[in-house]
Amino acid sequence: MRRSKVLILPFFCDGYDKSIAEEQVEAITELIEGLDIDVQASSLITNTKEAENAAAVYNPYNYDMVVLMPTTWSEPRLAAIAARQFFGMPIAIWCVDEFEMAGRRIEMSAAPAAAALHGCLQEMGVKSEMFIGLSSDEKRDERFIALSRAARAISMLGSAKLGFYGQNFNGITAADFDLAALRRKFGTEVYTFDGSELIRRMEAVDENSEEYKAVKQGLQKRLKGTTGEYFDKIIRMCVGLKDTIEEYDLSALDIRCHTEFSQGYGLSACIPLSYLGNFLPCSCEADLPVMLTQYILYALTGDTTAYVDLRTFHKTYMDVGACGYAPSDLTGNVIEVSGPEAPDNGNPAGYLTNKSGFNKGRITMARLIKLPEGKLSLHTVGATIDTIDKPLQEMGCPYYPMGKITPDCDMEQFLSVVGANHYALVYGEIIDALNYFCRYTDTDMI
């Protein structure tokens, strides 16, 4: 995962001490670098000509966000000129309001300039966040990290390509999900492929190729249990999917497996996706909103994501488990094969799932929900995931990767706004970053 990219545009007014202003810019640059963020600072901008030059030099596509830094009193119009190409992107206004000099408290009107600039941007309908001070402050640093992650996620969505094998037109996702609206809102592209294309790629795989051998070795390290005669096909499916990802430069991949692959072809995609999901966001059921949510969580964190199916509901928790897929990074680095446990119900022997339980820990759950008139909202909640109290099996199916999720909110409150049976998850607490993401993409957050 690449680091967030930040540009600092500092502003200065003649009459103040320029060396102090430059020292403050250098200090904030070092502070941001210390947060594991790529940062570049321009020279001090003091007049309209320099502001216009900055607007011409700095391409917003090279950055995720901009820091506007008044070092002294500075007319808001300078920042409006220099940063106009960044309007619509996350913007931080950061100043050093005071410092000590010769034993005295000194300020250079940076705080008044920052307040005036914030008000000016609000008047223009431009969103921005205020950061004050120079000394290390953990809470302030966490805010800036969250904002930079949201900025990175928005940038990544702008060039993301989501690949789907098969299209789902049942209740799992709305058949009329507007791809043009998705492109307009986030910039994200969606590629769809027929399942026969994957089978063609699988049949063309050379078992003597380095790619085949590498996938085989990677699966052998993770698999627990036997896949029998299906091991070769599982490897071929992994290689075929990897080829698709590389050819189309996909950012994420989703497969409609059931019933075309699980029953029609005779091999489910659960184990291949449980392997590939460690390297890029993968999902199944061709659920576009949950796949997009998974990618947002990945872009915010750089960590492995999955989706879970809400299986049972209790007073304070719910049992969850996808239909057989979960990245092994999230299941103890193990893909425990399930298949023989399924009763005889017509499912082929190749309907093999990953039944390893989810790792314990803190997670963030989220789901993009489509509301009337095409408006999108993001339902999100912090939660704790643990081992389920007793194994749970869907009638007639192999075991799934399961977990017991206790949301931070009341279960009745969660169910009152639940948006679907599938929810994306990522380990860690990222509600603050999601708040910033929603603020700058005009997405309602529930």
CORDA-V221949 format. One record per backbone hydrogen bond with DSSP energy under -1.0 kcal/mol. NH is the residue of the N-H (numbers start at 1). CO is the residue of the C=O. Records with the same first field share a line. If there is no record, write none. Layout:
NH=CO, CO
This chain:
6=38
7=65
8=40
9=67
11=69
12=45
16=13
21=17
22=18
23=19
24=20
25=21
26=22
27=23
28=24
29=25
30=26
31=27
32=28
33=29
34=30
35=32
36=33
38=4
40=6
42=8
45=10
51=47
52=48
53=49
54=50
55=51
56=52
57=53
58=54
62=59
63=60
64=5
65=5
66=90
67=7
68=92
69=9
71=11
73=108
78=75
80=76
81=77
82=78
83=79
86=83
87=84
89=86
92=66
93=129
94=68
95=131
99=106
101=104
104=101
106=99
113=109
114=110
115=111
116=112
117=113
118=114
119=115
120=116
121=117
122=118
123=119
124=120
125=122
126=121
129=91
131=93
133=95
141=137
142=138
143=139
144=140
145=141
146=142
147=143
148=144
149=145
150=146
151=147
152=148
153=149
154=150
155=151
156=152
157=153
158=154
159=156
162=189
163=252
164=191
165=254
166=193
173=170
177=174
182=178
183=179
184=180
185=181
186=182
189=160
191=162
193=164
197=194
199=195
200=196
201=197
202=198
203=199
204=200
205=202
209=206
213=209
214=210
215=211
216=212
217=213
218=214
219=215
220=216
221=217
223=219
224=335
230=227
231=228
234=230
235=231
236=232
237=233
238=234
239=235
240=236
241=237
242=238
243=239
244=240
245=241
246=242
247=243
248=244
250=245
251=161
252=161
253=281
254=163
255=283
256=165
257=255
261=257
262=257
263=259
264=259
265=260
266=261
267=261
268=350
273=269
274=270
275=271
276=272
277=273
278=275
279=276
280=276
283=253
285=255
288=286
291=287
292=288
293=289
294=290
295=291
296=292
297=293
298=294
299=295
300=296
301=297
302=298
306=425
308=423
310=421
311=319
312=319
314=317
318=405
319=312
320=403
321=309
328=274
330=327
331=328
333=328
334=331
335=222
337=224
338=353
342=339
345=343
351=348
352=350
353=338
354=324
355=336
358=402
359=330
361=385
363=383
364=426
365=381
366=424
367=379
369=377
371=375
374=371
375=372
377=369
378=444
379=367
381=365
383=363
384=406
385=361
386=404
397=394
403=320
404=386
405=318
406=384
408=382
414=410
415=411
416=412
417=414
423=308
424=366
425=306
426=364
428=362
434=430
435=431
436=432
437=433
438=434
439=435
440=436
443=438
444=376
446=378
